[in-house]
Amino acid sequence: MPAKLPVADSPLKPHVFLILLALADGPAHGYRIKQTVEERGGVRLDPGSLYRLIARLLDEELIAGHSPDPDADPRRRPYALTGRGRATLLAETDRLADLVGAVRRSKLLRRPRHA
C-alpha cells in the first residue's frame, strides 16, 4: 500500500478544511466538530470518517487532543488547533481566496452587454 500524502499538503480536502475551520473558534469534541462541519459546510460527515480524519490530523500535529474535563462525559475528548494547524488553515484560506479572486476577474464571469 502506498504511503498516504500528508493532509497538510495543499490543497486541503474539503472535509479536512472544514474540520480545521470548526476548531478555529476554539476546542471542540468530535460531535461538536461534526455539527459545525455540517452547519458551515453543508456536508454530512459520518462518525467513522470524522475520527479517521481526526487521527490523521493528530498524527500530523495539525490538531491536539486534550484530556476531558473531569466533570464532563469522559468520552468527549476535546481537540484544538495547533500552531501548525492554524498556519495550514490560514494558508489554505489564502489559496482559496486567491482562486475565487481569479475566477471573479476572469472573462468567463463577465456579463455580456446587451445592445
Secondary structure, DSSP 4 states (H G I P E B T S, - for coil): -PPPPPTTSSSPPHHHHHHHHHHTTS-B-HHHHHHHHHHHH-----HHHHHHHHHHHHHTTSEEE-PPPTTS-TT---EEE-HHHHHHHHHHHHHHHHHHHHHHHSGGGSPPPP-
